[in-house]
Structures are given as C-alpha cells and as structure tokens.
C-alpha cells in the first residue's frame, strides 16, 4: 500500500466519521426540539384552559356587578327625584339606600380580590401578620 492510498483511505474515514457525527447531532437536536415544542403546546393548552375559566368567572362577576349598580342607580334616581329630598333627616329609605350602595361596593371589591387571588395563586385565607390594620 502506498502512502497516497493510505491518505485517501484516512480522509474518507475522517469524512465518514464527521458525517456520522453531524447526522447524530442533528438527530438529537431535532428530537430535543420536538420534545420542547410538545411540552410548550401542553403548557399553552393548560394555560388557555385556565384563562378561559378565569375569563368566565370575571364575566359572571361583571354581570352581577352591573346588575347591582343598575339597581342602586335606579333607587338613587328615585330618591333624588323625590321633592322632599332636601329635608335633612335620616329616614329608613335613605339609610337602606346607603347600606345597599356600601354592600354593592364591598361585594365588587371582594369579587375582584377573589379573581386576582385565583389568578396570582394566592389565597384569601392567609392570616394577617400581627399589627396589621386590615
């Protein structure tokens, strides 16, 4: 065997080894890419389902809130259109109207806290630290 023949065989072996290495590298890269894309699709579908549930809950809260505000607004309009509204006494209607407005506002803020707690993963049952005002 001549030296030239040995160099040609060595070059072919090196090319074959390099080609097989590159093929194996590409195959591994593609498999990893497919795995990552599959995991992303699963996470995205779970996140979309959670978002859909959250949007449905937010829509329910919005409808309830809108109904409460319409009711309170209607009662306020009735009370304001009353000719005796300038009489300065706290009758039962005024007190009841004020309490309904306060209850509606509190219900809206509690619903909003409930939704934001569900989205961020916090719970409302946590104990307040000592000395907390609220």
mmCIF file of the C-alpha atoms, coordinates in Angstrom:
data_MODEL
# 
_entry.id   MODEL 
# 
loop_
_atom_site.group_PDB 
_atom_site.id 
_atom_site.type_symbol 
_atom_site.label_atom_id 
_atom_site.label_alt_id 
_atom_site.label_comp_id 
_atom_site.label_asym_id 
_atom_site.label_entity_id 
_atom_site.label_seq_id 
_atom_site.pdbx_PDB_ins_code 
_atom_site.Cartn_x 
_atom_site.Cartn_y 
_atom_site.Cartn_z 
_atom_site.occupancy 
_atom_site.B_iso_or_equiv 
_atom_site.pdbx_formal_charge 
_atom_site.auth_seq_id 
_atom_site.auth_comp_id 
_atom_site.auth_asym_id 
_atom_site.auth_atom_id 
_atom_site.pdbx_PDB_model_num 
ATOM 1   C CA . UNK A 1 1   ? 0.000   0.000  0.000  1.00 0.00 ? 1   UNK A CA 1 
ATOM 2   C CA . UNK A 1 2   ? 1.276   3.340  -0.892 1.00 0.00 ? 2   UNK A CA 1 
ATOM 3   C CA . UNK A 1 3   ? 1.249   6.422  1.264  1.00 0.00 ? 3   UNK A CA 1 
ATOM 4   C CA . UNK A 1 4   ? -1.101  8.163  -1.133 1.00 0.00 ? 4   UNK A CA 1 
ATOM 5   C CA . UNK A 1 5   ? -3.630  5.319  -0.859 1.00 0.00 ? 5   UNK A CA 1 
ATOM 6   C CA . UNK A 1 6   ? -3.402  5.407  2.945  1.00 0.00 ? 6   UNK A CA 1 
ATOM 7   C CA . UNK A 1 7   ? -4.061  9.170  2.957  1.00 0.00 ? 7   UNK A CA 1 
ATOM 8   C CA . UNK A 1 8   ? -7.112  8.735  0.730  1.00 0.00 ? 8   UNK A CA 1 
ATOM 9   C CA . UNK A 1 9   ? -8.498  5.959  2.952  1.00 0.00 ? 9   UNK A CA 1 
ATOM 10  C CA . UNK A 1 10  ? -7.771  8.085  6.080  1.00 0.00 ? 10  UNK A CA 1 
ATOM 11  C CA . UNK A 1 11  ? -9.510  11.093 4.532  1.00 0.00 ? 11  UNK A CA 1 
ATOM 12  C CA . UNK A 1 12  ? -12.544 9.001  3.598  1.00 0.00 ? 12  UNK A CA 1 
ATOM 13  C CA . UNK A 1 13  ? -12.694 7.557  7.118  1.00 0.00 ? 13  UNK A CA 1 
ATOM 14  C CA . UNK A 1 14  ? -12.432 11.058 8.616  1.00 0.00 ? 14  UNK A CA 1 
ATOM 15  C CA . UNK A 1 15  ? -15.191 12.326 6.297  1.00 0.00 ? 15  UNK A CA 1 
ATOM 16  C CA . UNK A 1 16  ? -17.377 9.332  7.188  1.00 0.00 ? 16  UNK A CA 1 
ATOM 17  C CA . UNK A 1 17  ? -16.783 9.875  10.914 1.00 0.00 ? 17  UNK A CA 1 
ATOM 18  C CA . UNK A 1 18  ? -17.519 13.612 10.634 1.00 0.00 ? 18  UNK A CA 1 
ATOM 19  C CA . UNK A 1 19  ? -20.683 12.967 8.615  1.00 0.00 ? 19  UNK A CA 1 
ATOM 20  C CA . UNK A 1 20  ? -21.988 10.404 11.095 1.00 0.00 ? 20  UNK A CA 1 
ATOM 21  C CA . UNK A 1 21  ? -21.252 12.774 13.978 1.00 0.00 ? 21  UNK A CA 1 
ATOM 22  C CA . UNK A 1 22  ? -23.115 15.637 12.305 1.00 0.00 ? 22  UNK A CA 1 
ATOM 23  C CA . UNK A 1 23  ? -26.049 13.341 11.471 1.00 0.00 ? 23  UNK A CA 1 
ATOM 24  C CA . UNK A 1 24  ? -26.265 12.134 15.103 1.00 0.00 ? 24  UNK A CA 1 
ATOM 25  C CA . UNK A 1 25  ? -26.019 15.716 16.381 1.00 0.00 ? 25  UNK A CA 1 
ATOM 26  C CA . UNK A 1 26  ? -28.846 16.870 14.071 1.00 0.00 ? 26  UNK A CA 1 
ATOM 27  C CA . UNK A 1 27  ? -30.997 13.901 15.066 1.00 0.00 ? 27  UNK A CA 1 
ATOM 28  C CA . UNK A 1 28  ? -30.523 14.652 18.768 1.00 0.00 ? 28  UNK A CA 1 
ATOM 29  C CA . UNK A 1 29  ? -31.182 18.344 18.239 1.00 0.00 ? 29  UNK A CA 1 
ATOM 30  C CA . UNK A 1 30  ? -34.387 17.627 16.317 1.00 0.00 ? 30  UNK A CA 1 
ATOM 31  C CA . UNK A 1 31  ? -35.601 15.179 18.977 1.00 0.00 ? 31  UNK A CA 1 
ATOM 32  C CA . UNK A 1 32  ? -34.970 17.728 21.721 1.00 0.00 ? 32  UNK A CA 1 
ATOM 33  C CA . UNK A 1 33  ? -36.670 20.451 19.710 1.00 0.00 ? 33  UNK A CA 1 
ATOM 34  C CA . UNK A 1 34  ? -39.722 18.239 19.180 1.00 0.00 ? 34  UNK A CA 1 
ATOM 35  C CA . UNK A 1 35  ? -39.851 17.439 22.909 1.00 0.00 ? 35  UNK A CA 1 
ATOM 36  C CA . UNK A 1 36  ? -39.632 21.118 23.886 1.00 0.00 ? 36  UNK A CA 1 
ATOM 37  C CA . UNK A 1 37  ? -42.302 22.097 21.353 1.00 0.00 ? 37  UNK A CA 1 
ATOM 38  C CA . UNK A 1 38  ? -44.615 19.343 22.615 1.00 0.00 ? 38  UNK A CA 1 
ATOM 39  C CA . UNK A 1 39  ? -44.164 20.450 26.252 1.00 0.00 ? 39  UNK A CA 1 
ATOM 40  C CA . UNK A 1 40  ? -44.824 24.061 25.244 1.00 0.00 ? 40  UNK A CA 1 
ATOM 41  C CA . UNK A 1 41  ? -48.025 23.072 23.451 1.00 0.00 ? 41  UNK A CA 1 
ATOM 42  C CA . UNK A 1 42  ? -49.221 21.176 26.542 1.00 0.00 ? 42  UNK A CA 1 
ATOM 43  C CA . UNK A 1 43  ? -48.417 24.101 28.857 1.00 0.00 ? 43  UNK A CA 1 
ATOM 44  C CA . UNK A 1 44  ? -50.105 26.521 26.470 1.00 0.00 ? 44  UNK A CA 1 
ATOM 45  C CA . UNK A 1 45  ? -53.267 24.419 26.320 1.00 0.00 ? 45  UNK A CA 1 
ATOM 46  C CA . UNK A 1 46  ? -53.392 24.223 30.137 1.00 0.00 ? 46  UNK A CA 1 
ATOM 47  C CA . UNK A 1 47  ? -52.821 27.979 30.404 1.00 0.00 ? 47  UNK A CA 1 
ATOM 48  C CA . UNK A 1 48  ? -55.528 28.654 27.818 1.00 0.00 ? 48  UNK A CA 1 
ATOM 49  C CA . UNK A 1 49  ? -57.969 26.465 29.754 1.00 0.00 ? 49  UNK A CA 1 
ATOM 50  C CA . UNK A 1 50  ? -57.143 28.295 32.991 1.00 0.00 ? 50  UNK A CA 1 
ATOM 51  C CA . UNK A 1 51  ? -57.502 31.655 31.244 1.00 0.00 ? 51  UNK A CA 1 
ATOM 52  C CA . UNK A 1 52  ? -60.855 30.600 29.798 1.00 0.00 ? 52  UNK A CA 1 
ATOM 53  C CA . UNK A 1 53  ? -62.067 29.622 33.264 1.00 0.00 ? 53  UNK A CA 1 
ATOM 54  C CA . UNK A 1 54  ? -60.830 32.914 34.703 1.00 0.00 ? 54  UNK A CA 1 
ATOM 55  C CA . UNK A 1 55  ? -62.489 34.891 31.914 1.00 0.00 ? 55  UNK A CA 1 
ATOM 56  C CA . UNK A 1 56  ? -65.780 33.088 32.524 1.00 0.00 ? 56  UNK A CA 1 
ATOM 57  C CA . UNK A 1 57  ? -65.604 33.887 36.257 1.00 0.00 ? 57  UNK A CA 1 
ATOM 58  C CA . UNK A 1 58  ? -64.743 37.523 35.508 1.00 0.00 ? 58  UNK A CA 1 
ATOM 59  C CA . UNK A 1 59  ? -67.701 37.761 33.136 1.00 0.00 ? 59  UNK A CA 1 
ATOM 60  C CA . UNK A 1 60  ? -70.023 36.375 35.823 1.00 0.00 ? 60  UNK A CA 1 
ATOM 61  C CA . UNK A 1 61  ? -68.703 38.925 38.320 1.00 0.00 ? 61  UNK A CA 1 
ATOM 62  C CA . UNK A 1 62  ? -69.102 41.720 35.777 1.00 0.00 ? 62  UNK A CA 1 
ATOM 63  C CA . UNK A 1 63  ? -72.728 40.772 35.135 1.00 0.00 ? 63  UNK A CA 1 
ATOM 64  C CA . UNK A 1 64  ? -73.540 40.595 38.851 1.00 0.00 ? 64  UNK A CA 1 
ATOM 65  C CA . UNK A 1 65  ? -71.785 43.901 39.476 1.00 0.00 ? 65  UNK A CA 1 
ATOM 66  C CA . UNK A 1 66  ? -73.563 45.592 36.601 1.00 0.00 ? 66  UNK A CA 1 
ATOM 67  C CA . UNK A 1 67  ? -76.919 44.358 37.905 1.00 0.00 ? 67  UNK A CA 1 
ATOM 68  C CA . UNK A 1 68  ? -76.175 45.649 41.413 1.00 0.00 ? 68  UNK A CA 1 
ATOM 69  C CA . UNK A 1 69  ? -75.085 49.033 40.112 1.00 0.00 ? 69  UNK A CA 1 
ATOM 70  C CA . UNK A 1 70  ? -78.210 49.344 37.968 1.00 0.00 ? 70  UNK A CA 1 
ATOM 71  C CA . UNK A 1 71  ? -80.395 48.558 40.967 1.00 0.00 ? 71  UNK A CA 1 
ATOM 72  C CA . UNK A 1 72  ? -78.605 51.039 43.224 1.00 0.00 ? 72  UNK A CA 1 
ATOM 73  C CA . UNK A 1 73  ? -78.581 53.683 40.475 1.00 0.00 ? 73  UNK A CA 1 
ATOM 74  C CA . UNK A 1 74  ? -82.314 53.248 39.906 1.00 0.00 ? 74  UNK A CA 1 
ATOM 75  C CA . UNK A 1 75  ? -83.001 53.619 43.636 1.00 0.00 ? 75  UNK A CA 1 
ATOM 76  C CA . UNK A 1 76  ? -80.778 56.697 43.859 1.00 0.00 ? 76  UNK A CA 1 
ATOM 77  C CA . UNK A 1 77  ? -82.567 58.317 40.919 1.00 0.00 ? 77  UNK A CA 1 
ATOM 78  C CA . UNK A 1 78  ? -85.928 57.640 42.575 1.00 0.00 ? 78  UNK A CA 1 
ATOM 79  C CA . UNK A 1 79  ? -84.682 59.128 45.825 1.00 0.00 ? 79  UNK A CA 1 
ATOM 80  C CA . UNK A 1 80  ? -83.147 62.198 44.169 1.00 0.00 ? 80  UNK A CA 1 
ATOM 81  C CA . UNK A 1 81  ? -86.305 62.911 42.189 1.00 0.00 ? 81  UNK A CA 1 
ATOM 82  C CA . UNK A 1 82  ? -88.323 62.907 45.392 1.00 0.00 ? 82  UNK A CA 1 
ATOM 83  C CA . UNK A 1 83  ? -89.399 66.517 46.168 1.00 0.00 ? 83  UNK A CA 1 
ATOM 84  C CA . UNK A 1 84  ? -88.693 66.024 49.876 1.00 0.00 ? 84  UNK A CA 1 
ATOM 85  C CA . UNK A 1 85  ? -85.063 65.025 49.333 1.00 0.00 ? 85  UNK A CA 1 
ATOM 86  C CA . UNK A 1 86  ? -83.776 68.291 50.849 1.00 0.00 ? 86  UNK A CA 1 
ATOM 87  C CA . UNK A 1 87  ? -85.335 67.509 54.206 1.00 0.00 ? 87  UNK A CA 1 
ATOM 88  C CA . UNK A 1 88  ? -82.393 66.708 56.448 1.00 0.00 ? 88  UNK A CA 1 
ATOM 89  C CA . UNK A 1 89  ? -83.422 63.589 58.294 1.00 0.00 ? 89  UNK A CA 1 
ATOM 90  C CA . UNK A 1 90  ? -82.267 60.034 58.035 1.00 0.00 ? 90  UNK A CA 1 
ATOM 91  C CA . UNK A 1 91  ? -85.358 58.145 57.039 1.00 0.00 ? 91  UNK A CA 1 
ATOM 92  C CA . UNK A 1 92  ? -85.370 54.392 56.559 1.00 0.00 ? 92  UNK A CA 1 
ATOM 93  C CA . UNK A 1 93  ? -85.226 54.668 52.760 1.00 0.00 ? 93  UNK A CA 1 
ATOM 94  C CA . UNK A 1 94  ? -82.081 56.803 52.802 1.00 0.00 ? 94  UNK A CA 1 
ATOM 95  C CA . UNK A 1 95  ? -80.347 54.532 55.288 1.00 0.00 ? 95  UNK A CA 1 
ATOM 96  C CA . UNK A 1 96  ? -81.345 51.429 53.331 1.00 0.00 ? 96  UNK A CA 1 
ATOM 97  C CA . UNK A 1 97  ? -80.175 53.000 50.058 1.00 0.00 ? 97  UNK A CA 1 
ATOM 98  C CA . UNK A 1 98  ? -76.825 53.946 51.590 1.00 0.00 ? 98  UNK A CA 1 
ATOM 99  C CA . UNK A 1 99  ? -76.365 50.450 53.006 1.00 0.00 ? 99  UNK A CA 1 
ATOM 100 C CA . UNK A 1 100 ? -77.197 48.854 49.646 1.00 0.00 ? 100 UNK A CA 1 
ATOM 101 C CA . UNK A 1 101 ? -74.599 51.043 47.937 1.00 0.00 ? 101 UNK A CA 1 
ATOM 102 C CA . UNK A 1 102 ? -71.987 50.101 50.544 1.00 0.00 ? 102 UNK A CA 1 
ATOM 103 C CA . UNK A 1 103 ? -72.838 46.396 50.260 1.00 0.00 ? 103 UNK A CA 1 
ATOM 104 C CA . UNK A 1 104 ? -72.638 46.543 46.461 1.00 0.00 ? 104 UNK A CA 1 
ATOM 105 C CA . UNK A 1 105 ? -69.241 48.264 46.581 1.00 0.00 ? 105 UNK A CA 1 
ATOM 106 C CA . UNK A 1 106 ? -67.920 45.741 49.102 1.00 0.00 ? 106 UNK A CA 1 
ATOM 107 C CA . UNK A 1 107 ? -69.198 42.814 47.044 1.00 0.00 ? 107 UNK A CA 1 
ATOM 108 C CA . UNK A 1 108 ? -67.447 44.158 43.949 1.00 0.00 ? 108 UNK A CA 1 
ATOM 109 C CA . UNK A 1 109 ? -64.137 44.614 45.749 1.00 0.00 ? 109 UNK A CA 1 
ATOM 110 C CA . UNK A 1 110 ? -64.371 41.137 47.314 1.00 0.00 ? 110 UNK A CA 1 
ATOM 111 C CA . UNK A 1 111 ? -65.119 39.564 43.931 1.00 0.00 ? 111 UNK A CA 1 
ATOM 112 C CA . UNK A 1 112 ? -62.195 41.414 42.368 1.00 0.00 ? 112 UNK A CA 1 
ATOM 113 C CA . UNK A 1 113 ? -59.884 40.241 45.161 1.00 0.00 ? 113 UNK A CA 1 
ATOM 114 C CA . UNK A 1 114 ? -61.146 36.686 44.726 1.00 0.00 ? 114 UNK A CA 1 
ATOM 115 C CA . UNK A 1 115 ? -60.398 36.732 40.998 1.00 0.00 ? 115 UNK A CA 1 
ATOM 116 C CA . UNK A 1 116 ? -56.985 38.353 41.402 1.00 0.00 ? 116 UNK A CA 1 
ATOM 117 C CA . UNK A 1 117 ? -56.146 35.860 44.139 1.00 0.00 ? 117 UNK A CA 1 
ATOM 118 C CA . UNK A 1 118 ? -57.072 32.958 41.883 1.00 0.00 ? 118 UNK A CA 1 
ATOM 119 C CA . UNK A 1 119 ? -55.007 34.310 39.008 1.00 0.00 ? 119 UNK A CA 1 
ATOM 120 C CA . UNK A 1 120 ? -51.890 35.073 41.025 1.00 0.00 ? 120 UNK A CA 1 
ATOM 121 C CA . UNK A 1 121 ? -52.150 31.858 43.007 1.00 0.00 ? 121 UNK A CA 1 
ATOM 122 C CA . UNK A 1 122 ? -52.662 33.477 46.383 1.00 0.00 ? 122 UNK A CA 1 
ATOM 123 C CA . UNK A 1 123 ? -55.451 32.620 48.773 1.00 0.00 ? 123 UNK A CA 1 
ATOM 124 C CA . UNK A 1 124 ? -57.626 34.817 50.923 1.00 0.00 ? 124 UNK A CA 1 
ATOM 125 C CA . UNK A 1 125 ? -57.348 32.508 53.934 1.00 0.00 ? 125 UNK A CA 1 
ATOM 126 C CA . UNK A 1 126 ? -53.874 33.654 54.883 1.00 0.00 ? 126 UNK A CA 1 
ATOM 127 C CA . UNK A 1 127 ? -53.607 35.070 58.377 1.00 0.00 ? 127 UNK A CA 1 
ATOM 128 C CA . UNK A 1 128 ? -52.663 38.711 58.668 1.00 0.00 ? 128 UNK A CA 1 
ATOM 129 C CA . UNK A 1 129 ? -49.342 39.478 60.327 1.00 0.00 ? 129 UNK A CA 1 
ATOM 130 C CA . UNK A 1 130 ? -49.515 40.800 63.894 1.00 0.00 ? 130 UNK A CA 1 
ATOM 131 C CA . UNK A 1 131 ? -50.247 44.508 63.988 1.00 0.00 ? 131 UNK A CA 1 
ATOM 132 C CA . UNK A 1 132 ? -51.877 44.592 60.544 1.00 0.00 ? 132 UNK A CA 1 
ATOM 133 C CA . UNK A 1 133 ? -54.769 47.008 60.248 1.00 0.00 ? 133 UNK A CA 1 
ATOM 134 C CA . UNK A 1 134 ? -56.800 45.096 57.690 1.00 0.00 ? 134 UNK A CA 1 
# 
